[in-house]
């Protein structure tokens, strides 16, 4: 079964490359970036929950450990504080 979000990503990627309407292509590119960012957040949380280190996640994302921790680490820390 195909995840509807995957179809959406596929459609958006196709819309970026298809046609001559640069306005539509740029709009699709923005939507594609937003969806990719949303998925990154979900996958990083899932990776941390499964025990991956920040260094491992950083390697997989092709960024530094500091960059991935800065981008994704603060929200987890804030979540813990709010529960206390």
C-alpha positions as CSV (number, residue, x, y, z in Angstrom):
1,X,0.0,0.0,0.0
2,X,1.3,3.5,-0.9
3,X,1.5,6.1,1.8
4,X,-0.5,9.1,0.6
5,X,2.3,11.5,1.8
6,X,4.7,9.7,-0.5
7,X,2.4,10.3,-3.4
8,X,2.3,13.9,-2.3
9,X,6.1,14.2,-2.2
10,X,6.3,12.5,-5.6
11,X,3.7,14.8,-7.1
12,X,5.4,17.8,-5.7
13,X,8.8,16.7,-7.0
14,X,7.2,16.1,-10.4
15,X,5.5,19.6,-10.3
16,X,8.9,21.2,-9.6
17,X,10.4,19.7,-12.8
18,X,7.3,19.7,-15.0
19,X,6.0,22.5,-17.3
20,X,6.8,26.1,-18.0
21,X,4.9,27.7,-15.1
22,X,7.7,29.0,-13.0
23,X,5.3,30.3,-10.4
24,X,3.7,26.8,-9.9
25,X,7.2,25.2,-9.9
26,X,8.4,27.6,-7.2
27,X,5.3,27.0,-5.2
28,X,5.7,23.2,-5.5
29,X,9.4,23.6,-4.4
30,X,8.4,25.5,-1.3
31,X,5.8,22.8,-0.4
32,X,8.3,20.1,-1.1
33,X,10.9,21.7,1.3
34,X,8.3,22.1,4.0
35,X,7.2,18.5,3.7
36,X,10.9,17.3,3.8
37,X,11.5,19.4,6.9
38,X,8.5,18.0,8.6
39,X,9.6,14.5,7.8
40,X,13.1,15.2,9.0
41,X,11.7,16.2,12.4
42,X,9.6,13.0,12.6
43,X,12.5,10.7,11.6
44,X,15.0,12.3,13.9
45,X,12.6,11.8,16.8
46,X,12.1,8.2,15.7
47,X,15.9,7.7,15.4
48,X,16.5,9.1,18.9
49,X,13.7,6.9,20.3
50,X,15.4,3.9,18.8
51,X,18.7,4.8,20.4
52,X,20.7,6.4,17.6
53,X,23.2,9.0,18.8
54,X,23.3,12.6,17.6
55,X,26.6,11.7,15.8
56,X,24.9,8.8,14.0
57,X,22.0,10.9,13.0
58,X,24.3,13.7,11.9
59,X,26.3,11.3,9.7
60,X,23.1,10.0,8.1
61,X,21.9,13.6,7.4
62,X,25.2,14.7,6.1
63,X,25.7,17.5,8.7
64,X,27.7,18.0,11.8
65,X,26.7,16.6,15.2
66,X,26.4,20.2,16.5
67,X,24.1,21.2,13.6
68,X,21.7,18.4,14.1
69,X,21.7,18.8,17.9
70,X,21.1,22.5,17.6
71,X,18.2,22.0,15.1
72,X,16.5,19.0,16.8
73,X,17.9,18.8,20.3
74,X,16.4,21.9,21.9
75,X,12.8,20.8,21.4
76,X,13.3,17.5,23.2
77,X,15.0,19.3,26.1
78,X,12.2,21.8,26.3
79,X,9.6,19.0,26.2
80,X,11.3,17.3,29.2
81,X,11.3,20.5,31.2
82,X,7.6,21.1,30.6
83,X,6.7,17.7,31.9
84,X,8.5,18.3,35.2
